[in-house]
Amino acid sequence: MMHDPTPCTLSVVIPAYNEEHRLSQTLRECITYLQRQEYGAEIVVVDDGSSDGTAELARSFFASWPALTVLVQPRNQGKGAALRRGCLAAAGQFVMFMDADHSTKIEEIEEFLPLCRRGYGMVAGVRTFQQGESRLRRILGLGFLMFAHLFVFRKAVVDSQCGFKCFTRDTAQAIFSRSRTKGGTIDVELFYLAHKLGVPLYFVPVHWKNAPGSTIRIWRCVVQDPLDMLRIRFRDILGRYERSK
């Protein structure tokens, strides 16, 4: 039995780029979970200019879950641009985003929603329980987080890059309307803006499993990401974050 998606309590935003090979399983698992809930929910898939059949595959699930929206970027712009479009388009009282490979299962949201209802505008996952993480990935991740603390964050952040976060609708609108980053450092910018706007923030441990086939781009980790983080500080100095775009 399908749940009436109106009023919508939870929006599940999934950015996807060339995820035809694994998005199907993720959507099946998400829909199965949401069908068991008593609240209304929607799924928003943002195809970031994929060259495969990601968008078509997502649309094929409309019969299983009518409260499904598929947004297609005109070209590949990056995770940040896809998340921004999806989260600003979300209609739910609470807006969460997750990875297309379902590294953290949607069931974990059960720990997040009560915290959002208690007044936390942003609840962020912390990858405490990790499976399949390589030594290199761990080293690069720690270096990334250290650089972010040195040059960007106003307060301590336990885990910036966990792709499982939830916001109240007002917080999502305030933060994503001000964000500018198009790439993977969008998560750093989200924390920076949350600190800047005084958003009450809470961290929750989650299970995370490295999906087979995921790769590390060394040049991006060593060169591109630090440059993107410095751009966040320069935007703030220039007053780019003072008002929504």
Secondary structure, DSSP 8 states (H G I E B T S, - for coil): -----SS--EEEEEEESS-TTTHHHHHHHHHHHHHT-SS-EEEEEEE-S-SSSHHHHHHTTTTT-SSEEEEE-SS---HHHHHHHHHHH--SSEEEE--TT-SS-GGGGGGTHHHHHTT-SEEEEEEEEEES--HHHHHHHHHHHHHHHHHT-SS--S-S--S-EEEEHHHHHHHHTT----STTHHHHHHHHHHHHT--EEEEEEEEE--TT----HHIIIIIHHHHHHHHHHHHHTTTTSS--
